[in-house]
Amino acid sequence: MSVVSFHSGNPVTSTLICTVVFVLSLTAFAFPSTLVLERAFPVNHRIELSQLRNLDSLRHRRILQQQQSSSSGAVDFPVKGNYDPSVVGLYYTKVQLGSPPKEYYVQIDTGSDVLWVACTPCDGCPTSSSLQIPMEFYDPSSSSTSSAISCSDKRCYQAAQLSDSGCSNNRCGYQFHYGDGSGSSGYYVSDVMHLDTVGVGLTSANVVFGCTTSQTGLLTKSDRAVNGIFGFGQSGLSVISQLSAQGTAPDAFSHCLIGGDNGGGILVIGQIVEPHMVYTPIVQSQPHYNVNLESISVNGQTLSIDPSLFALSDDDHGGTIIDSGTTLAYLAKDALKPFVDAISQSVSQSAQPLINKEEKCYIITSSVSDLFPPVSFHFAGGASMHLKPQDYLIRRSSMSAAEVWCIGFGSMPNQQITILGDLVLKDKIIVYDLGGQRIGWSDYDCSSSVNVSVTSSGGRSEVVNAGQVGGTTSLQITCYELIIRIFILASIIHLAVIRS
């Protein structure tokens, strides 16, 4: 088993001043005069970690070029944003595309399939964002590895199954329409995607993604604007499916979204391993991540709700969907009232209800955990998702020692559909095991490091340790650690020289 550790935090500078290391190593062992150990950096030279990482990256690339067999490694993506609609209301990550690579910030969306970014020129695409991120536009002509997908390409046929499509100048086009009325249209391209592979470093793969030339609706607004959307669906054109088919990454991905004000979290292609994970099957032959919700309990009491309200209808409408692209959570229309009523009946009398026709809100002066009941969602396969009050309530405002909290669940007008969005998914490891066709979860402190299962080049399943991807990777090398490593290396070399 190989273990690689990453930790989140601010970049640090490691000062390597352990001159004694080399004095001891040279006096302790009798090396032949032809065996010369030279420094890459002078003694007492202050080395930025970025320099060390660049050297390591070059070494990793040489190693990868020498390997004949491919390996399926876990891929890290940084995560920013949070679930709170009054602050950000979405989680997003950063991808690197093209040659030379450029960075694009894209929303993490398990409810759609395709990765797309805004291209130049683009009609209706915002040029600034309240998120304080650069609004970079992808330019196919500036990337030496970019090529448009032609209408005769078999991947264009795959694309036609996902959206309205058409052909213009022999380019495979698309039109996506989202539930909030916004839209994105453009054409497909193939280009290099640069990946941060755990335990390996930078790797790359060719992927097909959307080059958007027009946006409508809320996508045109600068408020919380991003460069595009990163769809993590199951279709053959999703990046997760493309990388898996190439053997570049596992056929699974996981996220752990931090629910605090600062947000962030972990997003990795690979399965996060945690001993308390529970799993439920994915409903087959559906475009989204549908699962079978069987019942809901509030304060330990199962609600009298017809389970068929959570199931797919005969014409494949409704059902229960897990969707990271949805900020809040929604219950089937006829299930919402008994759910809200059960919570209201269990709330402590010290929580003062507010009169509001649109929302059920309370003024409280103590912790929500002490005043509101626990809720559990029970799924097929015996898996239950336990919700703390913070997982179904939204803090609206605070005044002096009091706060206003509202039930964050709603319903879609005239629809019997249940959608579990970021409000529910945060502060949990969520694993989408596409190979096993199941989804798993476990409560977790998403600011902590996680273990990720990957497949090695020899076909073995291994576990590596990856830290919070949302921060900048940092490393501290102590003098003591360096001495130990040098002595181990010197001992191995010395024994090899003696035996030869």
ChimeraX attribute file (.defattr): number of C-alpha atoms within 10 A of each C-alpha:
attribute: neighborCount
match mode: 1-to-1
recipient: residues
	/A:1	8
	/A:2	9
	/A:3	14
	/A:4	13
	/A:5	15
	/A:6	21
	/A:7	19
	/A:8	18
	/A:9	15
	/A:10	11
	/A:11	15
	/A:12	14
	/A:13	15
	/A:14	17
	/A:15	17
	/A:16	17
	/A:17	14
	/A:18	15
	/A:19	12
	/A:20	11
	/A:21	17
	/A:22	16
	/A:23	10
	/A:24	13
	/A:25	18
	/A:26	13
	/A:27	9
	/A:28	13
	/A:29	14
	/A:30	11
	/A:31	16
	/A:32	9
	/A:33	6
	/A:34	6
	/A:35	9
	/A:36	8
	/A:37	8
	/A:38	8
	/A:39	8
	/A:40	6
	/A:41	10
	/A:42	11
	/A:43	12
	/A:44	11
	/A:45	10
	/A:46	13
	/A:47	14
	/A:48	13
	/A:49	17
	/A:50	13
	/A:51	10
	/A:52	11
	/A:53	13
	/A:54	12
	/A:55	11
	/A:56	15
	/A:57	16
	/A:58	13
	/A:59	14
	/A:60	17
	/A:61	14
	/A:62	11
	/A:63	11
	/A:64	16
	/A:65	9
	/A:66	9
	/A:67	10
	/A:68	8
	/A:69	10
	/A:70	16
	/A:71	19
	/A:72	23
	/A:73	26
	/A:74	28
	/A:75	25
	/A:76	21
	/A:77	21
	/A:78	21
	/A:79	28
	/A:80	25
	/A:81	25
	/A:82	26
	/A:83	28
	/A:84	21
	/A:85	14
	/A:86	11
	/A:87	14
	/A:88	20
	/A:89	17
	/A:90	23
	/A:91	25
	/A:92	25
	/A:93	23
	/A:94	20
	/A:95	19
	/A:96	17
	/A:97	26
	/A:98	21
	/A:99	16
	/A:100	11
	/A:101	13
	/A:102	17
	/A:103	17
	/A:104	23
	/A:105	24
	/A:106	23
	/A:107	23
	/A:108	26
	/A:109	21
	/A:110	22
	/A:111	24
	/A:112	24
	/A:113	24
	/A:114	27
	/A:115	26
	/A:116	25
	/A:117	26
	/A:118	30
	/A:119	22
	/A:120	17
	/A:121	13
	/A:122	18
	/A:123	15
	/A:124	16
	/A:125	26
	/A:126	18
	/A:127	16
	/A:128	18
	/A:129	16
	/A:130	12
	/A:131	15
	/A:132	10
	/A:133	14
	/A:134	15
	/A:135	20
	/A:136	19
	/A:137	22
	/A:138	23
	/A:139	15
	/A:140	19
	/A:141	10
	/A:142	11
	/A:143	17
	/A:144	12
	/A:145	15
	/A:146	19
	/A:147	15
	/A:148	19
	/A:149	21
	/A:150	19
	/A:151	19
	/A:152	12
	/A:153	11
	/A:154	10
	/A:155	16
	/A:156	22
	/A:157	13
	/A:158	13
	/A:159	20
	/A:160	15
	/A:161	10
	/A:162	18
	/A:163	14
	/A:164	13
	/A:165	19
	/A:166	16
	/A:167	14
	/A:168	10
	/A:169	8
	/A:170	12
	/A:171	20
	/A:172	25
	/A:173	27
	/A:174	22
	/A:175	19
	/A:176	17
	/A:177	14
	/A:178	13
	/A:179	7
	/A:180	9
	/A:181	10
	/A:182	14
	/A:183	17
	/A:184	26
	/A:185	24
	/A:186	24
	/A:187	24
	/A:188	26
	/A:189	20
	/A:190	19
	/A:191	21
	/A:192	20
	/A:193	20
	/A:194	20
	/A:195	20
	/A:196	19
	/A:197	20
	/A:198	23
	/A:199	18
	/A:200	18
	/A:201	19
	/A:202	16
	/A:203	17
	/A:204	15
	/A:205	15
	/A:206	18
	/A:207	21
	/A:208	23
	/A:209	24
	/A:210	26
	/A:211	28
	/A:212	28
	/A:213	19
	/A:214	20
	/A:215	22
	/A:216	16
	/A:217	14
	/A:218	15
	/A:219	23
	/A:220	18
	/A:221	18
	/A:222	16
	/A:223	14
	/A:224	18
	/A:225	25
	/A:226	30
	/A:227	29
	/A:228	26
	/A:229	24
	/A:230	27
	/A:231	25
	/A:232	27
	/A:233	24
	/A:234	23
	/A:235	20
	/A:236	18
	/A:237	23
	/A:238	20
	/A:239	24
	/A:240	27
	/A:241	22
	/A:242	19
	/A:243	21
	/A:244	17
	/A:245	13
	/A:246	14
	/A:247	15
	/A:248	21
	/A:249	27
	/A:250	26
	/A:251	22
	/A:252	26
	/A:253	22
	/A:254	22
	/A:255	28
	/A:256	30
	/A:257	32
	/A:258	30
	/A:259	25
	/A:260	15
	/A:261	12
	/A:262	12
	/A:263	23
	/A:264	26
	/A:265	32
	/A:266	28
	/A:267	25
	/A:268	25
	/A:269	28
	/A:270	27
	/A:271	25
	/A:272	31
	/A:273	18
	/A:274	15
	/A:275	6
	/A:276	10
	/A:277	17
	/A:278	18
	/A:279	22
	/A:280	20
	/A:281	19
	/A:282	22
	/A:283	18
	/A:284	12
	/A:285	10
	/A:286	12
	/A:287	14
	/A:288	21
	/A:289	26
	/A:290	25
	/A:291	23
	/A:292	21
	/A:293	22
	/A:294	20
	/A:295	20
	/A:296	22
	/A:297	19
	/A:298	20
	/A:299	14
	/A:300	11
	/A:301	11
	/A:302	15
	/A:303	14
	/A:304	12
	/A:305	17
	/A:306	12
	/A:307	13
	/A:308	15
	/A:309	23
	/A:310	25
	/A:311	22
	/A:312	19
	/A:313	13
	/A:314	7
	/A:315	6
	/A:316	10
	/A:317	12
	/A:318	20
	/A:319	23
	/A:320	26
	/A:321	23
	/A:322	22
	/A:323	25
	/A:324	28
	/A:325	23
	/A:326	22
	/A:327	23
	/A:328	26
	/A:329	23
	/A:330	22
	/A:331	23
	/A:332	23
	/A:333	17
	/A:334	17
	/A:335	22
	/A:336	17
	/A:337	14
	/A:338	13
	/A:339	19
	/A:340	17
	/A:341	11
	/A:342	18
	/A:343	20
	/A:344	19
	/A:345	12
	/A:346	14
	/A:347	18
	/A:348	15
	/A:349	11
	/A:350	12
	/A:351	19
	/A:352	14
	/A:353	17
	/A:354	14
	/A:355	10
	/A:356	9
	/A:357	7
	/A:358	7
	/A:359	15
	/A:360	18
	/A:361	23
	/A:362	23
	/A:363	19
	/A:364	20
	/A:365	17
	/A:366	13
	/A:367	10
	/A:368	19
	/A:369	11
	/A:370	10
	/A:371	17
	/A:372	21
	/A:373	20
	/A:374	19
	/A:375	23
	/A:376	18
	/A:377	16
	/A:378	19
	/A:379	18
	/A:380	15
	/A:381	12
	/A:382	10
	/A:383	18
	/A:384	20
	/A:385	20
	/A:386	17
	/A:387	18
	/A:388	16
	/A:389	20
	/A:390	20
	/A:391	22
	/A:392	18
	/A:393	21
	/A:394	21
	/A:395	18
	/A:396	15
	/A:397	12
	/A:398	13
	/A:399	9
	/A:400	6
	/A:401	8
	/A:402	13
	/A:403	17
	/A:404	20
	/A:405	25
	/A:406	18
	/A:407	20
	/A:408	21
	/A:409	24
	/A:410	19
	/A:411	19
	/A:412	14
	/A:413	9
	/A:414	9
	/A:415	15
	/A:416	24
	/A:417	24
	/A:418	27
	/A:419	28
	/A:420	20
	/A:421	23
	/A:422	26
	/A:423	27
	/A:424	27
	/A:425	28
	/A:426	26
	/A:427	24
	/A:428	21
	/A:429	27
	/A:430	26
	/A:431	25
	/A:432	27
	/A:433	21
	/A:434	18
	/A:435	10
	/A:436	11
	/A:437	15
	/A:438	20
	/A:439	23
	/A:440	22
	/A:441	24
	/A:442	22
	/A:443	18
	/A:444	18
	/A:445	17
	/A:446	24
	/A:447	23
	/A:448	15
	/A:449	18
	/A:450	23
	/A:451	19
	/A:452	24
	/A:453	19
	/A:454	25
	/A:455	19
	/A:456	17
	/A:457	14
	/A:458	10
	/A:459	12
	/A:460	11
	/A:461	12
	/A:462	15
	/A:463	21
	/A:464	21
	/A:465	19
	/A:466	25
	/A:467	24
	/A:468	28
	/A:469	27
	/A:470	25
	/A:471	20
	/A:472	16
	/A:473	17
	/A:474	16
	/A:475	18
	/A:476	13
	/A:477	11
	/A:478	13
	/A:479	17
	/A:480	10
	/A:481	10
	/A:482	14
	/A:483	18
	/A:484	12
	/A:485	13
	/A:486	15
	/A:487	17
	/A:488	13
	/A:489	12
	/A:490	17
	/A:491	15
	/A:492	11
	/A:493	14
	/A:494	17
	/A:495	11
	/A:496	10
	/A:497	13
	/A:498	9
	/A:499	6
	/A:500	6
